[in-house]
């Protein structure tokens, strides 16, 4: 049966502190990782947000790297760029997941290498 991760109270699409806004935090990433662990084997998993550019592409990339394991970070980032040229994964979410998964900066470096996505309308994609 379908299930969903509990909604985040409020998380703005920012990479650091900003007045009146809430950046992603460790608890958000822990909740995402717990959901992904619980969803293992229940393909497909749908991840979305309002714009489909940053707050959803980061968890999609995180999910793929969790699925494919250490060493997959660079190839999955390239695949993300190819399948979603507009993707600009939230760097704070990536950094927090990189730390939580013990990837020693591999996720952060891979996302930095693909740079900011194109300014085009977002569209569904699969990793």
C-alpha positions in Angstrom: 0.0 0.0 0.0 1.3 3.5 -0.7 2.7 5.5 2.2 4.2 9.0 2.5 6.9 10.6 4.6 5.5 12.9 7.2 5.3 16.5 5.9 8.2 18.8 7.0 6.9 21.6 9.2 8.5 24.3 7.1 11.6 24.1 5.0 12.5 26.9 2.6 14.6 26.3 -0.4 17.7 28.0 0.9 21.2 26.9 1.6 21.8 28.8 4.9 20.3 31.1 7.4 18.1 33.9 6.2 15.7 36.2 8.2 12.3 34.7 8.5 13.1 31.5 6.5 13.9 28.0 7.7 16.8 26.1 5.9 16.8 22.3 5.7 18.1 20.7 8.8 19.5 17.4 10.0 16.1 16.2 11.2 14.7 16.8 7.7 17.4 14.6 6.2 17.0 12.0 8.9 13.2 11.8 8.2 14.0 11.5 4.4 16.5 8.7 5.0 14.1 6.8 7.3 11.4 7.1 4.7 13.7 5.8 1.9 14.8 2.9 4.1 11.2 2.0 4.8 10.3 2.3 1.0 13.1 0.0 -0.1 11.8 -2.4 -2.7 8.6 -0.4 -3.2 9.4 1.0 -6.6 8.7 3.5 -7.8 9.1 6.2 -5.2 7.7 9.6 -6.2 9.5 12.7 -4.9 8.1 16.1 -5.7 7.8 19.7 -4.6 6.1 22.9 -6.0 8.7 23.7 -8.6 10.6 20.5 -9.1 14.0 22.2 -9.4 15.8 22.0 -6.0 13.8 20.7 -3.0 12.8 17.6 -5.0 15.8 17.0 -7.1 18.0 16.9 -4.0 16.0 14.1 -2.3 15.8 12.3 -5.7 19.6 12.4 -5.9 19.9 11.4 -2.3 17.6 8.4 -2.8 19.5 7.3 -5.9 22.9 7.5 -4.1 21.4 5.6 -1.1 20.1 2.9 -3.5 23.3 2.6 -5.5 25.7 2.9 -2.6 29.1 4.6 -2.1 31.0 5.3 -5.4 27.8 6.1 -7.3 27.7 9.8 -6.5 29.5 11.2 -9.6 27.7 9.0 -12.2 24.3 9.7 -10.6 24.9 13.4 -10.6 25.7 13.2 -14.4 22.6 11.2 -14.9 20.6 13.8 -13.0 21.9 16.5 -15.2 21.2 14.6 -18.4 17.6 13.6 -17.3 16.8 16.9 -15.7 18.7 19.8 -17.2 16.9 22.2 -15.0 17.9 20.4 -11.7 19.7 22.5 -9.1 19.6 20.3 -6.0 19.5 22.2 -2.8 23.1 22.3 -1.6 22.3 22.2 2.1 20.2 19.0 1.7 23.0 17.4 -0.3 25.7 18.4 2.3 23.5 17.1 5.2 22.9 13.8 3.4 26.5 13.5 2.4 27.4 13.8 6.1 24.6 11.5 7.3 25.6 8.8 4.8 29.3 9.1 5.5 30.1 10.0 1.8 33.1 12.2 2.8 32.1 15.0 0.4 31.5 12.8 -2.6 27.9 13.9 -3.0 28.7 17.6 -2.5 31.6 17.4 -5.1 29.5 15.6 -7.6 26.6 18.1 -7.5 29.1 21.0 -7.6 30.6 19.5 -10.8 27.2 19.5 -12.6 26.7 23.1 -11.7 23.4 25.0 -11.6 20.7 23.7 -13.9 19.3 25.5 -17.0 16.6 28.1 -16.6 13.9 25.9 -18.2 10.5 24.7 -17.0 10.8 21.7 -14.7 9.4 18.3 -15.8 9.1 14.8 -14.3 12.2 12.6 -14.6 13.5 9.2 -13.4 16.8 8.3 -11.8 
